[in-house]
Amino acid sequence: MVNLNKVISWIGTVTSILGSFLVAFHLFVFGYIFFLIGSVCWFVVGFWNSDRALMVLNGVFFAANIIGLINAF
């Protein structure tokens, strides 16, 4: 059986890594979108595991990425 927690954490990891490279290559809109997906995934993982530090970190990352996405336009 598939462990949904691990699947979500890997989606968060991969999308965050892709987001960082997209931003590094000045593809800001796509990078921030991938970062948003990653931060939501990691927030969910933090919620499921009752890890408040992970939730706070990714809640702040989510807000920062929304600001970055807005500023990209």
N, CA, C and O atoms as a GROMACS GRO file, in nm:
protein
  292
    1MET      N    1   0.084  -0.119   0.000
    1MET     CA    2   0.000   0.000   0.000
    1MET      C    3   0.089   0.125   0.000
    1MET      O    4   0.194   0.128   0.064
    2VAL      N    5   0.046   0.225  -0.069
    2VAL     CA    6   0.121   0.348  -0.084
    2VAL      C    7   0.104   0.434   0.041
    2VAL      O    8  -0.008   0.454   0.089
    3ASN      N    9   0.215   0.484   0.093
    3ASN     CA   10   0.213   0.575   0.207
    3ASN      C   11   0.196   0.717   0.154
    3ASN      O   12   0.290   0.776   0.101
    4LEU      N   13   0.075   0.772   0.169
    4LEU     CA   14   0.044   0.904   0.114
    4LEU      C   15   0.134   1.012   0.171
    4LEU      O   16   0.168   1.106   0.100
    5ASN      N   17   0.172   1.000   0.296
    5ASN     CA   18   0.260   1.097   0.359
    5ASN      C   19   0.394   1.104   0.284
    5ASN      O   20   0.446   1.213   0.260
    6LYS      N   21   0.449   0.988   0.247
    6LYS     CA   22   0.576   0.986   0.174
    6LYS      C   23   0.559   1.040   0.032
    6LYS      O   24   0.646   1.111  -0.018
    7VAL      N   25   0.449   1.007  -0.031
    7VAL     CA   26   0.424   1.057  -0.167
    7VAL      C   27   0.416   1.209  -0.166
    7VAL      O   28   0.480   1.275  -0.249
    8ILE      N   29   0.339   1.266  -0.073
    8ILE     CA   30   0.325   1.411  -0.064
    8ILE      C   31   0.460   1.476  -0.032
    8ILE      O   32   0.493   1.581  -0.088
    9SER      N   33   0.538   1.416   0.057
    9SER     CA   34   0.668   1.475   0.091
    9SER      C   35   0.762   1.472  -0.029
    9SER      O   36   0.840   1.566  -0.048
   10TRP      N   37   0.758   1.366  -0.110
   10TRP     CA   38   0.842   1.361  -0.230
   10TRP      C   39   0.796   1.460  -0.335
   10TRP      O   40   0.878   1.520  -0.404
   11ILE      N   41   0.666   1.478  -0.348
   11ILE     CA   42   0.614   1.581  -0.440
   11ILE      C   43   0.663   1.718  -0.394
   11ILE      O   44   0.706   1.800  -0.476
   12GLY      N   45   0.656   1.743  -0.264
   12GLY     CA   46   0.704   1.870  -0.209
   12GLY      C   47   0.853   1.890  -0.233
   12GLY      O   48   0.896   2.000  -0.265
   13THR      N   49   0.931   1.784  -0.218
   13THR     CA   50   1.075   1.793  -0.239
   13THR      C   51   1.107   1.823  -0.385
   13THR      O   52   1.183   1.914  -0.415
   14VAL      N   53   1.049   1.746  -0.475
   14VAL     CA   54   1.078   1.761  -0.618
   14VAL      C   55   1.032   1.898  -0.669
   14VAL      O   56   1.106   1.964  -0.742
   15THR      N   57   0.911   1.940  -0.632
   15THR     CA   58   0.863   2.070  -0.681
   15THR      C   59   0.943   2.186  -0.622
   15THR      O   60   0.963   2.287  -0.689
   16SER      N   61   0.990   2.173  -0.499
   16SER     CA   62   1.074   2.278  -0.439
   16SER      C   63   1.209   2.287  -0.509
   16SER      O   64   1.259   2.397  -0.534
   17ILE      N   65   1.268   2.173  -0.540
   17ILE     CA   66   1.396   2.173  -0.612
   17ILE      C   67   1.378   2.233  -0.751
   17ILE      O   68   1.458   2.317  -0.793
   18LEU      N   69   1.274   2.190  -0.822
   18LEU     CA   70   1.249   2.247  -0.955
   18LEU      C   71   1.223   2.397  -0.947
   18LEU      O   72   1.271   2.473  -1.030
   19GLY      N   73   1.148   2.438  -0.846
   19GLY     CA   74   1.121   2.581  -0.828
   19GLY      C   75   1.248   2.661  -0.808
   19GLY      O   76   1.260   2.771  -0.862
   20SER      N   77   1.341   2.607  -0.732
   20SER     CA   78   1.466   2.681  -0.707
   20SER      C   79   1.546   2.698  -0.836
   20SER      O   80   1.604   2.804  -0.860
   21PHE      N   81   1.550   2.594  -0.919
   21PHE     CA   82   1.623   2.606  -1.046
   21PHE      C   83   1.552   2.697  -1.144
   21PHE      O   84   1.616   2.772  -1.218
   22LEU      N   85   1.419   2.692  -1.146
   22LEU     CA   86   1.345   2.781  -1.235
   22LEU      C   87   1.366   2.927  -1.197
   22LEU      O   88   1.383   3.012  -1.285
   23VAL      N   89   1.365   2.958  -1.070
   23VAL     CA   90   1.393   3.095  -1.026
   23VAL      C   91   1.537   3.134  -1.059
   23VAL      O   92   1.562   3.246  -1.102
   24ALA      N   93   1.632   3.041  -1.040
   24ALA     CA   94   1.772   3.068  -1.073
   24ALA      C   95   1.790   3.100  -1.221
   24ALA      O   96   1.878   3.177  -1.259
   25PHE      N   97   1.706   3.039  -1.305
   25PHE     CA   98   1.713   3.064  -1.449
   25PHE      C   99   1.619   3.177  -1.493
   25PHE      O  100   1.589   3.191  -1.612
   26HIS      N  101   1.574   3.256  -1.396
   26HIS     CA  102   1.491   3.374  -1.420
   26HIS      C  103   1.354   3.340  -1.480
   26HIS      O  104   1.294   3.424  -1.548
   27LEU      N  105   1.306   3.221  -1.457
   27LEU     CA  106   1.171   3.183  -1.496
   27LEU      C  107   1.083   3.195  -1.372
   27LEU      O  108   1.031   3.096  -1.319
   28PHE      N  109   1.068   3.319  -1.327
   28PHE     CA  110   1.013   3.347  -1.196
   28PHE      C  111   0.871   3.294  -1.176
   28PHE      O  112   0.842   3.232  -1.074
   29VAL      N  113   0.784   3.317  -1.272
   29VAL     CA  114   0.645   3.276  -1.254
   29VAL      C  115   0.637   3.124  -1.234
   29VAL      O  116   0.571   3.077  -1.141
   30PHE      N  117   0.704   3.050  -1.319
   30PHE     CA  118   0.701   2.904  -1.305
   30PHE      C  119   0.769   2.859  -1.176
   30PHE      O  120   0.722   2.767  -1.109
   31GLY      N  121   0.879   2.925  -1.142
   31GLY     CA  122   0.949   2.891  -1.019
   31GLY      C  123   0.863   2.911  -0.895
   31GLY      O  124   0.859   2.825  -0.807
   32TYR      N  125   0.795   3.024  -0.889
   32TYR     CA  126   0.710   3.050  -0.773
   32TYR      C  127   0.590   2.955  -0.767
   32TYR      O  128   0.546   2.917  -0.659
   33ILE      N  129   0.540   2.916  -0.883
   33ILE     CA  130   0.429   2.820  -0.885
   33ILE      C  131   0.476   2.686  -0.828
   33ILE      O  132   0.406   2.624  -0.748
   34PHE      N  133   0.596   2.641  -0.870
   34PHE     CA  134   0.648   2.516  -0.817
   34PHE      C  135   0.679   2.529  -0.668
   34PHE      O  136   0.652   2.436  -0.591
   35PHE      N  137   0.734   2.644  -0.627
   35PHE     CA  138   0.758   2.666  -0.484
   35PHE      C  139   0.627   2.661  -0.405
   35PHE      O  140   0.622   2.605  -0.296
   36LEU      N  141   0.521   2.720  -0.460
   36LEU     CA  142   0.391   2.717  -0.392
   36LEU      C  143   0.343   2.574  -0.372
   36LEU      O  144   0.297   2.537  -0.264
   37ILE      N  145   0.352   2.494  -0.476
   37ILE     CA  146   0.311   2.354  -0.465
   37ILE      C  147   0.392   2.284  -0.358
   37ILE      O  148   0.338   2.210  -0.276
   38GLY      N  149   0.525   2.307  -0.359
   38GLY     CA  150   0.612   2.245  -0.260
   38GLY      C  151   0.578   2.288  -0.117
   38GLY      O  152   0.574   2.204  -0.027
   39SER      N  153   0.552   2.417  -0.097
   39SER     CA  154   0.522   2.463   0.038
   39SER      C  155   0.388   2.410   0.088
   39SER      O  156   0.373   2.380   0.206
   40VAL      N  157   0.291   2.396  -0.002
   40VAL     CA  158   0.162   2.339   0.038
   40VAL      C  159   0.181   2.192   0.076
   40VAL      O  160   0.127   2.145   0.177
   41CYS      N  161   0.257   2.120  -0.005
   41CYS     CA  162   0.281   1.978   0.026
   41CYS      C  163   0.348   1.962   0.161
   41CYS      O  164   0.306   1.880   0.243
   42TRP      N  165   0.452   2.041   0.186
   42TRP     CA  166   0.524   2.029   0.313
   42TRP      C  167   0.440   2.076   0.430
   42TRP      O  168   0.455   2.025   0.541
   43PHE      N  169   0.352   2.174   0.408
   43PHE     CA  170   0.261   2.215   0.515
   43PHE      C  171   0.168   2.100   0.552
   43PHE      O  172   0.144   2.074   0.670
   44VAL      N  173   0.116   2.032   0.451
   44VAL     CA  174   0.027   1.917   0.474
   44VAL      C  175   0.100   1.807   0.550
   44VAL      O  176   0.046   1.749   0.644
   45VAL      N  177   0.223   1.779   0.511
   45VAL     CA  178   0.304   1.677   0.581
   45VAL      C  179   0.324   1.719   0.726
   45VAL      O  180   0.314   1.637   0.817
   46GLY      N  181   0.354   1.846   0.748
   46GLY     CA  182   0.369   1.895   0.885
   46GLY      C  183   0.242   1.882   0.965
   46GLY      O  184   0.246   1.848   1.083
   47PHE      N  185   0.129   1.909   0.903
   47PHE     CA  186  -0.001   1.895   0.970
   47PHE      C  187  -0.026   1.750   1.009
   47PHE      O  188  -0.063   1.721   1.123
   48TRP      N  189  -0.007   1.659   0.914
   48TRP     CA  190  -0.030   1.517   0.941
   48TRP      C  191   0.061   1.463   1.051
   48TRP      O  192   0.022   1.374   1.126
   49ASN      N  193   0.182   1.518   1.060
   49ASN     CA  194   0.279   1.470   1.159
   49ASN      C  195   0.282   1.556   1.285
   49ASN      O  196   0.368   1.537   1.371
   50SER      N  197   0.190   1.651   1.295
   50SER     CA  198   0.184   1.744   1.409
   50SER      C  199   0.317   1.814   1.431
   50SER      O  200   0.361   1.832   1.544
   51ASP      N  201   0.380   1.853   1.322
   51ASP     CA  202   0.511   1.922   1.326
   51ASP      C  203   0.486   2.071   1.302
   51ASP      O  204   0.485   2.117   1.188
   52ARG      N  205   0.467   2.144   1.410
   52ARG     CA  206   0.434   2.286   1.399
   52ARG      C  207   0.545   2.367   1.335
   52ARG      O  208   0.517   2.462   1.262
   53ALA      N  209   0.670   2.332   1.362
   53ALA     CA  210   0.781   2.406   1.302
   53ALA      C  211   0.777   2.395   1.149
   53ALA      O  212   0.797   2.494   1.079
   54LEU      N  213   0.751   2.276   1.098
   54LEU     CA  214   0.741   2.256   0.953
   54LEU      C  215   0.622   2.332   0.896
   54LEU      O  216   0.629   2.386   0.785
   55MET      N  217   0.512   2.336   0.970
   55MET     CA  218   0.394   2.410   0.926
   55MET      C  219   0.420   2.560   0.922
   55MET      O  220   0.383   2.626   0.825
   56VAL      N  221   0.485   2.614   1.025
   56VAL     CA  222   0.515   2.757   1.028
   56VAL      C  223   0.610   2.794   0.915
   56VAL      O  224   0.588   2.891   0.843
   57LEU      N  225   0.716   2.716   0.899
   57LEU     CA  226   0.815   2.742   0.794
   57LEU      C  227   0.748   2.746   0.658
   57LEU      O  228   0.771   2.839   0.580
   58ASN      N  229   0.667   2.648   0.628
   58ASN     CA  230   0.607   2.641   0.495
   58ASN      C  231   0.488   2.734   0.479
   58ASN      O  232   0.454   2.772   0.366
   59GLY      N  233   0.424   2.772   0.588
   59GLY     CA  234   0.324   2.878   0.581
   59GLY      C  235   0.387   3.011   0.543
   59GLY      O  236   0.331   3.086   0.463
   60VAL      N  237   0.503   3.039   0.601
   60VAL     CA  238   0.576   3.162   0.568
   60VAL      C  239   0.630   3.154   0.425
   60VAL      O  240   0.622   3.252   0.351
   61PHE      N  241   0.684   3.039   0.386
   61PHE     CA  242   0.729   3.021   0.247
   61PHE      C  243   0.613   3.043   0.149
   61PHE      O  244   0.630   3.107   0.045
   62PHE      N  245   0.496   2.990   0.183
   62PHE     CA  246   0.379   3.008   0.098
   62PHE      C  247   0.349   3.157   0.079
   62PHE      O  248   0.329   3.203  -0.033
   63ALA      N  249   0.347   3.232   0.189
   63ALA     CA  250   0.320   3.376   0.182
   63ALA      C  251   0.427   3.448   0.099
   63ALA      O  252   0.394   3.533   0.017
   64ALA      N  253   0.554   3.414   0.121
   64ALA     CA  254   0.663   3.477   0.046
   64ALA      C  255   0.652   3.445  -0.103
   64ALA      O  256   0.680   3.530  -0.188
   65ASN      N  257   0.611   3.323  -0.135
   65ASN     CA  258   0.598   3.286  -0.275
   65ASN      C  259   0.478   3.353  -0.341
   65ASN      O  260   0.482   3.384  -0.460
   66ILE      N  261   0.373   3.377  -0.266
   66ILE     CA  262   0.258   3.454  -0.320
   66ILE      C  263   0.306   3.595  -0.353
   66ILE      O  264   0.273   3.648  -0.459
   67ILE      N  265   0.382   3.656  -0.262
   67ILE     CA  266   0.435   3.790  -0.288
   67ILE      C  267   0.526   3.789  -0.410
   67ILE      O  268   0.516   3.878  -0.495
   68GLY      N  269   0.614   3.689  -0.420
   68GLY     CA  270   0.701   3.679  -0.536
   68GLY      C  271   0.624   3.661  -0.664
   68GLY      O  272   0.660   3.719  -0.767
   69LEU      N  273   0.520   3.582  -0.661
   69LEU     CA  274   0.438   3.560  -0.779
   69LEU      C  275   0.367   3.688  -0.821
   69LEU      O  276   0.361   3.719  -0.940
   70ILE      N  277   0.315   3.763  -0.724
   70ILE     CA  278   0.250   3.890  -0.754
   70ILE      C  279   0.351   3.988  -0.814
   70ILE      O  280   0.320   4.057  -0.912
   71ASN      N  281   0.470   3.994  -0.756
   71ASN     CA  282   0.573   4.086  -0.806
   71ASN      C  283   0.628   4.045  -0.942
   71ASN      O  284   0.683   4.129  -1.013
   72ALA      N  285   0.614   3.919  -0.979
   72ALA     CA  286   0.662   3.871  -1.108
   72ALA      C  287   0.578   3.929  -1.223
   72ALA      O  288   0.622   3.934  -1.338
   73PHE      N  289   0.457   3.971  -1.190
   73PHE     CA  290   0.371   4.031  -1.292
   73PHE      C  291   0.386   4.178  -1.285
   73PHE      O  292   0.323   4.251  -1.362
   0.00000   0.00000   0.00000
